[in-house]
Amino acid sequence: MFKDRKELTGSIFVQLTDAYKTIDFYNGTKATFHDLLRTDERDYPEDAIREALLNAIVHRDYSFSGSTFINLYSDRLEIISLGGLVSGLSLEAAMMEASQPRNEKLARLFYRMKLIEAYGTGISKIISCYKGLPVQPKFENVEGAFRVILPNTHAQELSVEDEKYLRILRLFENQKRNHPK
């Protein structure tokens, strides 16, 4: 189910801040208990969000006039950046930490500001955030755009409200089966 769409505009730092705030607003928390200890887990790993956002801003093609988009759904978060991978760099190579920064000065600035740690490690960091989980991130590269899809780690679990609606739907289905026209 679609929740929200955020178009990133303004300065690079405004885009980064606004995007992170928007995602954080929708990034729910699930509490689990082990004996007496409570553990909170976010729907989307925060390190994966951070890496995906930084990659979208640092590596986008600014010769395009369009915006970077964030699409929030109940089961996933999509970040779409214009430009796709640099010509000659395949998705497979990028997943092996091969790096060819499109915006070298911007990448160096983000590195000096300690926003990024190293070149070429973003995708592997995102993947490692989902290690051992039943859902995995996806990366799609087409001419002119790159999309990162971060799955909601708790999307398979139904909320109490969803359970209520499912029970009502099952009652209607049973009623229909038992009393056909």
Phi and psi restraints in degrees (value plus and minus 20) as a CYANA .aco file:
   2 PHE   PHI     -90.4   -50.4
   2 PHE   PSI     116.0   156.0
   3 LYS   PHI    -132.2   -92.2
   3 LYS   PSI     -68.2   -28.2
   4 ASP   PHI    -184.7  -144.7
   4 ASP   PSI     138.8   178.8
   5 ARG   PHI    -154.5  -114.5
   5 ARG   PSI     113.4   153.4
   6 LYS   PHI    -140.9  -100.9
   6 LYS   PSI     104.6   144.6
   7 GLU   PHI    -117.5   -77.5
   7 GLU   PSI     103.5   143.5
   8 LEU   PHI    -105.9   -65.9
   8 LEU   PSI      98.6   138.6
   9 THR   PHI    -154.6  -114.6
   9 THR   PSI     150.0   190.0
  10 GLY   PHI      72.6   112.6
  10 GLY   PSI    -188.2  -148.2
  11 SER   PHI     -84.5   -44.5
  11 SER   PSI     141.4   181.4
  12 ILE   PHI     -77.1   -37.1
  12 ILE   PSI     -61.5   -21.5
  13 PHE   PHI     -93.0   -53.0
  13 PHE   PSI     -53.0   -13.0
  14 VAL   PHI     -86.1   -46.1
  14 VAL   PSI     -63.0   -23.0
  15 GLN   PHI     -78.1   -38.1
  15 GLN   PSI     -67.5   -27.5
  16 LEU   PHI     -82.2   -42.2
  16 LEU   PSI     -66.7   -26.7
  17 THR   PHI     -85.9   -45.9
  17 THR   PSI     -67.3   -27.3
  18 ASP   PHI     -82.5   -42.5
  18 ASP   PSI     -62.9   -22.9
  19 ALA   PHI     -83.1   -43.1
  19 ALA   PSI     -65.1   -25.1
  20 TYR   PHI     -84.5   -44.5
  20 TYR   PSI     -60.6   -20.6
  21 LYS   PHI     -84.1   -44.1
  21 LYS   PSI     -62.6   -22.6
  22 THR   PHI     -82.3   -42.3
  22 THR   PSI     -67.8   -27.8
  23 ILE   PHI     -85.0   -45.0
  23 ILE   PSI     -62.1   -22.1
  24 ASP   PHI     -80.9   -40.9
  24 ASP   PSI     -55.8   -15.8
  25 PHE   PHI     -80.1   -40.1
  25 PHE   PSI     -60.0   -20.0
  26 TYR   PHI    -111.2   -71.2
  26 TYR   PSI     -27.4    12.6
  27 ASN   PHI    -101.5   -61.5
  27 ASN   PSI      69.6   109.6
  28 GLY   PHI     -85.1   -45.1
  28 GLY   PSI     146.8   186.8
  29 THR   PHI    -143.1  -103.1
  29 THR   PSI     112.8   152.8
  30 LYS   PHI    -132.5   -92.5
  30 LYS   PSI     109.2   149.2
  31 ALA   PHI    -118.0   -78.0
  31 ALA   PSI     113.6   153.6
  32 THR   PHI    -143.4  -103.4
  32 THR   PSI     134.1   174.1
  33 PHE   PHI    -142.7  -102.7
  33 PHE   PSI     113.9   153.9
  34 HIS   PHI    -144.3  -104.3
  34 HIS   PSI      86.4   126.4
  35 ASP   PHI      39.0    79.0
  35 ASP   PSI    -139.2   -99.2
  36 LEU   PHI    -116.2   -76.2
  36 LEU   PSI     -25.9    14.1
  37 LEU   PHI    -110.8   -70.8
  37 LEU   PSI     114.8   154.8
  38 ARG   PHI    -120.0   -80.0
  38 ARG   PSI     116.4   156.4
  39 THR   PHI    -144.2  -104.2
  39 THR   PSI     108.8   148.8
  40 ASP   PHI    -119.3   -79.3
  40 ASP   PSI     112.6   152.6
  41 GLU   PHI    -145.3  -105.3
  41 GLU   PSI     112.1   152.1
  42 ARG   PHI    -101.2   -61.2
  42 ARG   PSI     135.3   175.3
  43 ASP   PHI     -82.2   -42.2
  43 ASP   PSI     -57.4   -17.4
  44 TYR   PHI    -142.4  -102.4
  44 TYR   PSI     109.3   149.3
  45 PRO   PHI     -78.8   -38.8
  45 PRO   PSI     108.7   148.7
  46 GLU   PHI     -82.9   -42.9
  46 GLU   PSI     -55.3   -15.3
  47 ASP   PHI     -86.6   -46.6
  47 ASP   PSI     -54.8   -14.8
  48 ALA   PHI     -87.3   -47.3
  48 ALA   PSI     -61.9   -21.9
  49 ILE   PHI     -80.5   -40.5
  49 ILE   PSI     -68.7   -28.7
  50 ARG   PHI     -77.1   -37.1
  50 ARG   PSI     -70.0   -30.0
  51 GLU   PHI     -83.1   -43.1
  51 GLU   PSI     -64.1   -24.1
  52 ALA   PHI     -83.8   -43.8
  52 ALA   PSI     -61.7   -21.7
  53 LEU   PHI     -85.3   -45.3
  53 LEU   PSI     -67.2   -27.2
  54 LEU   PHI     -82.0   -42.0
  54 LEU   PSI     -62.7   -22.7
  55 ASN   PHI     -81.3   -41.3
  55 ASN   PSI     -62.3   -22.3
  56 ALA   PHI     -81.0   -41.0
  56 ALA   PSI     -56.8   -16.8
  57 ILE   PHI    -103.4   -63.4
  57 ILE   PSI     -63.7   -23.7
  58 VAL   PHI     -90.3   -50.3
  58 VAL   PSI     -56.9   -16.9
  59 HIS   PHI    -121.9   -81.9
  59 HIS   PSI     -19.7    20.3
  60 ARG   PHI     -89.3   -49.3
  60 ARG   PSI     140.5   180.5
  61 ASP   PHI    -114.6   -74.6
  61 ASP   PSI      86.8   126.8
  62 TYR   PHI     -99.3   -59.3
  62 TYR   PSI     -18.7    21.3
  63 SER   PHI     -96.8   -56.8
  63 SER   PSI     -37.1     2.9
  64 PHE   PHI    -100.0   -60.0
  64 PHE   PSI     119.7   159.7
  65 SER   PHI    -106.4   -66.4
  65 SER   PSI     -32.3     7.7
  66 GLY   PHI     -90.5   -50.5
  66 GLY   PSI     153.3   193.3
  67 SER   PHI    -120.0   -80.0
  67 SER   PSI     144.6   184.6
  68 THR   PHI    -104.7   -64.7
  68 THR   PSI     121.0   161.0
  69 PHE   PHI    -140.4  -100.4
  69 PHE   PSI     126.6   166.6
  70 ILE   PHI    -140.9  -100.9
  70 ILE   PSI     101.5   141.5
  71 ASN   PHI    -131.7   -91.7
  71 ASN   PSI     105.0   145.0
  72 LEU   PHI    -130.2   -90.2
  72 LEU   PSI     104.8   144.8
  73 TYR   PHI    -140.8  -100.8
  73 TYR   PSI     149.8   189.8
  74 SER   PHI     -88.0   -48.0
  74 SER   PSI     -46.6    -6.6
  75 ASP   PHI    -129.1   -89.1
  75 ASP   PSI     -23.7    16.3
  76 ARG   PHI    -183.2  -143.2
  76 ARG   PSI     143.4   183.4
  77 LEU   PHI    -143.9  -103.9
  77 LEU   PSI     108.6   148.6
  78 GLU   PHI    -136.7   -96.7
  78 GLU   PSI     114.8   154.8
  79 ILE   PHI    -141.4  -101.4
  79 ILE   PSI      99.3   139.3
  80 ILE   PHI    -135.7   -95.7
  80 ILE   PSI     100.6   140.6
  81 SER   PHI    -137.2   -97.2
  81 SER   PSI     118.0   158.0
  82 LEU   PHI     -96.3   -56.3
  82 LEU   PSI     124.9   164.9
  83 GLY   PHI      94.1   134.1
  83 GLY   PSI     -48.6    -8.6
  84 GLY   PHI      44.8    84.8
  84 GLY   PSI    -191.7  -151.7
  85 LEU   PHI     -91.4   -51.4
  85 LEU   PSI     135.3   175.3
  86 VAL   PHI     -78.8   -38.8
  86 VAL   PSI     120.4   160.4
  87 SER   PHI     -71.7   -31.7
  87 SER   PSI     111.5   151.5
  88 GLY   PHI      73.1   113.1
  88 GLY   PSI     -31.8     8.2
  89 LEU   PHI    -123.4   -83.4
  89 LEU   PSI      96.4   136.4
  90 SER   PHI    -104.0   -64.0
  90 SER   PSI     142.1   182.1
  91 LEU   PHI     -82.2   -42.2
  91 LEU   PSI     -59.1   -19.1
  92 GLU   PHI     -81.4   -41.4
  92 GLU   PSI     -62.3   -22.3
  93 ALA   PHI     -86.0   -46.0
  93 ALA   PSI     -61.0   -21.0
  94 ALA   PHI     -83.3   -43.3
  94 ALA   PSI     -55.3   -15.3
  95 MET   PHI     -91.6   -51.6
  95 MET   PSI     -38.2     1.8
  96 MET   PHI    -113.6   -73.6
  96 MET   PSI      -5.0    35.0
  97 GLU   PHI      52.7    92.7
  97 GLU   PSI      -0.3    39.7
  98 ALA   PHI     -90.6   -50.6
  98 ALA   PSI     119.6   159.6
  99 SER   PHI    -153.9  -113.9
  99 SER   PSI     116.4   156.4
 100 GLN   PHI    -162.2  -122.2
 100 GLN   PSI      66.9   106.9
 101 PRO   PHI     -80.6   -40.6
 101 PRO   PSI     111.2   151.2
 102 ARG   PHI     -95.5   -55.5
 102 ARG   PSI     -55.8   -15.8
 103 ASN   PHI    -138.8   -98.8
 103 ASN   PSI      59.1    99.1
 104 GLU   PHI     -80.0   -40.0
 104 GLU   PSI     -61.3   -21.3
 105 LYS   PHI     -85.1   -45.1
 105 LYS   PSI     -61.3   -21.3
 106 LEU   PHI     -85.4   -45.4
 106 LEU   PSI     -62.1   -22.1
 107 ALA   PHI     -81.9   -41.9
 107 ALA   PSI     -62.8   -22.8
 108 ARG   PHI     -84.3   -44.3
 108 ARG   PSI     -61.1   -21.1
 109 LEU   PHI     -81.0   -41.0
 109 LEU   PSI     -67.8   -27.8
 110 PHE   PHI     -82.9   -42.9
 110 PHE   PSI     -55.1   -15.1
 111 TYR   PHI     -85.6   -45.6
 111 TYR   PSI     -66.1   -26.1
 112 ARG   PHI     -84.6   -44.6
 112 ARG   PSI     -51.7   -11.7
 113 MET   PHI    -101.7   -61.7
 113 MET   PSI     -18.4    21.6
 114 LYS   PHI      43.2    83.2
 114 LYS   PSI       9.7    49.7
 115 LEU   PHI    -106.4   -66.4
 115 LEU   PSI     -52.3   -12.3
 116 ILE   PHI    -142.5  -102.5
 116 ILE   PSI     130.6   170.6
 117 GLU   PHI    -116.5   -76.5
 117 GLU   PSI     -60.4   -20.4
 118 ALA   PHI    -175.9  -135.9
 118 ALA   PSI     144.2   184.2
 119 TYR   PHI    -105.8   -65.8
 119 TYR   PSI     116.9   156.9
 120 GLY   PHI      66.1   106.1
 120 GLY   PSI     -15.4    24.6
 121 THR   PHI    -122.2   -82.2
 121 THR   PSI     -24.3    15.7
 122 GLY   PHI     -79.9   -39.9
 122 GLY   PSI     -68.7   -28.7
 123 ILE   PHI     -84.3   -44.3
 123 ILE   PSI     -64.1   -24.1
 124 SER   PHI     -86.3   -46.3
 124 SER   PSI     -52.2   -12.2
 125 LYS   PHI     -87.1   -47.1
 125 LYS   PSI     -60.3   -20.3
 126 ILE   PHI     -82.2   -42.2
 126 ILE   PSI     -65.9   -25.9
 127 ILE   PHI     -80.5   -40.5
 127 ILE   PSI     -62.2   -22.2
 128 SER   PHI     -86.3   -46.3
 128 SER   PSI     -46.3    -6.3
 129 CYS   PHI     -84.9   -44.9
 129 CYS   PSI     -43.7    -3.7
 130 TYR   PHI    -124.1   -84.1
 130 TYR   PSI     -12.5    27.5
 131 LYS   PHI     -78.6   -38.6
 131 LYS   PSI     110.8   150.8
 132 GLY   PHI      61.4   101.4
 132 GLY   PSI     -21.0    19.0
 133 LEU   PHI    -114.2   -74.2
 133 LEU   PSI     134.3   174.3
 134 PRO   PHI     -92.0   -52.0
 134 PRO   PSI     -35.6     4.4
 135 VAL   PHI    -133.9   -93.9
 135 VAL   PSI     129.7   169.7
 136 GLN   PHI    -151.6  -111.6
 136 GLN   PSI     129.6   169.6
 137 PRO   PHI     -89.4   -49.4
 137 PRO   PSI     137.3   177.3
 138 LYS   PHI    -146.1  -106.1
 138 LYS   PSI     130.6   170.6
 139 PHE   PHI    -150.5  -110.5
 139 PHE   PSI     109.1   149.1
 140 GLU   PHI    -147.5  -107.5
 140 GLU   PSI     108.4   148.4
 141 ASN   PHI    -141.1  -101.1
 141 ASN   PSI     100.6   140.6
 142 VAL   PHI    -148.2  -108.2
 142 VAL   PSI     145.5   185.5
 143 GLU   PHI     -80.0   -40.0
 143 GLU   PSI      99.6   139.6
 144 GLY   PHI      74.1   114.1
 144 GLY   PSI     -26.1    13.9
 145 ALA   PHI    -177.3  -137.3
 145 ALA   PSI     132.4   172.4
 146 PHE   PHI    -152.3  -112.3
 146 PHE   PSI     111.3   151.3
 147 ARG   PHI    -142.9  -102.9
 147 ARG   PSI     112.3   152.3
 148 VAL   PHI    -129.0   -89.0
 148 VAL   PSI     108.5   148.5
 149 ILE   PHI    -135.5   -95.5
 149 ILE   PSI      92.5   132.5
 150 LEU   PHI    -121.9   -81.9
 150 LEU   PSI      95.2   135.2
 151 PRO   PHI     -94.7   -54.7
 151 PRO   PSI     126.4   166.4
 152 ASN   PHI     -91.6   -51.6
 152 ASN   PSI      99.5   139.5
 153 THR   PHI     -88.5   -48.5
 153 THR   PSI     -33.7     6.3
 154 HIS   PHI    -135.0   -95.0
 154 HIS   PSI      -8.7    31.3
 155 ALA   PHI     -85.6   -45.6
 155 ALA   PSI     -48.4    -8.4
 156 GLN   PHI     -90.0   -50.0
 156 GLN   PSI     -43.7    -3.7
 157 GLU   PHI    -104.2   -64.2
 157 GLU   PSI     109.7   149.7
 158 LEU   PHI    -103.7   -63.7
 158 LEU   PSI     123.6   163.6
 159 SER   PHI     -95.7   -55.7
 159 SER   PSI     146.6   186.6
 160 VAL   PHI     -78.7   -38.7
 160 VAL   PSI     -60.4   -20.4
 161 GLU   PHI     -83.7   -43.7
 161 GLU   PSI     -63.5   -23.5
 162 ASP   PHI     -80.7   -40.7
 162 ASP   PSI     -60.8   -20.8
 163 GLU   PHI     -80.0   -40.0
 163 GLU   PSI     -60.5   -20.5
 164 LYS   PHI     -81.5   -41.5
 164 LYS   PSI     -66.6   -26.6
 165 TYR   PHI     -85.1   -45.1
 165 TYR   PSI     -57.7   -17.7
 166 LEU   PHI     -83.2   -43.2
 166 LEU   PSI     -60.9   -20.9
 167 ARG   PHI     -81.9   -41.9
 167 ARG   PSI     -61.9   -21.9
 168 ILE   PHI     -84.7   -44.7
 168 ILE   PSI     -63.6   -23.6
 169 LEU   PHI     -81.0   -41.0
 169 LEU   PSI     -61.7   -21.7
 170 ARG   PHI     -83.3   -43.3
 170 ARG   PSI     -58.6   -18.6
 171 LEU   PHI     -80.9   -40.9
 171 LEU   PSI     -64.3   -24.3
 172 PHE   PHI     -82.6   -42.6
 172 PHE   PSI     -62.7   -22.7
 173 GLU   PHI     -82.8   -42.8
 173 GLU   PSI     -64.0   -24.0
 174 ASN   PHI     -83.4   -43.4
 174 ASN   PSI     -61.7   -21.7
 175 GLN   PHI     -80.3   -40.3
 175 GLN   PSI     -63.3   -23.3
 176 LYS   PHI     -85.4   -45.4
 176 LYS   PSI     -62.4   -22.4
 177 ARG   PHI     -86.2   -46.2
 177 ARG   PSI     -60.6   -20.6
 178 ASN   PHI     -98.4   -58.4
 178 ASN   PSI     -40.7    -0.7
 179 HIS   PHI    -152.5  -112.5
 179 HIS   PSI      47.3    87.3
 180 PRO   PHI     -87.8   -47.8
 180 PRO   PSI     138.3   178.3
